[in-house]
Amino acid sequence: MTEKYIKNADFNFIHNQVALIKDSYKKNASPNVIQAVKDIANLKIMALFPNAMDEQKEMLDLSTLKTDQEYNKYIQQLHVYLLPFPKISEAQMKKMFPKNKKLKLPDLDKMNLHQLTYLSWVDISTNKKFIMFELEGKMVGIECKYTLLNKDNICSFCNRFGQVAYISTVTKEKKAKNPDYYKAIGNYICFDSTECNKNITNVDYLTTFLKESLGEKTVL
Ligand SMILES: [Zn+2]
């Protein structure tokens, strides 16, 4: 029995590929077209797991599946191998945001930690949105100011079009000759992080954003 090995974003990606395949069946695409969609999906999925063992490769391979039922079963089976968000204690969370004396914490018991790429919650009283993510093996956290927007927009993290908040965070970047220097970065992201976590298929942007926010590099 192989261990859990699929990250939430990768699982979402696989889910989207399956939706594409189901859609081409539904549209009665020609067998050649369907085969091409499947082959491309299979290649893209395999590329997400360069170190997959034979057993894992076998369960990820969707090239022989045909019916909706078979694809649903495939997804259900993979769901078992979804990696949960790393366990984190209240003390660890508080330590991550030391400037917030009365840090409002999320209710982790009520969250589906299996479908999380990043953990996020808001404190309405201070207008802050907190984001935690395992960056290259280390849990990191940042806090942002947020403004809820009336107009829908595209989320930078998951690319979904929907209700977004504008978040801005002050980076830790410093200028050696100017102690007052600060740099803020802003983004539109889903206000509802549960939805965002269901849609995110790639963590590149999130990773870059967090690295930049946390970057303690000194600019001369
Ligand atoms: Zn999003």
Boltz pocket constraint, residues with backbone or C-beta under 6 A from the ligand:
constraints:
  - pocket:
      binder: B
      contacts: [[A, 155], [A, 156], [A, 157], [A, 158], [A, 159], [A, 160], [A, 189], [A, 190], [A, 192], [A, 195], [A, 196], [A, 197], [A, 199]]
      max_distance: 6.0
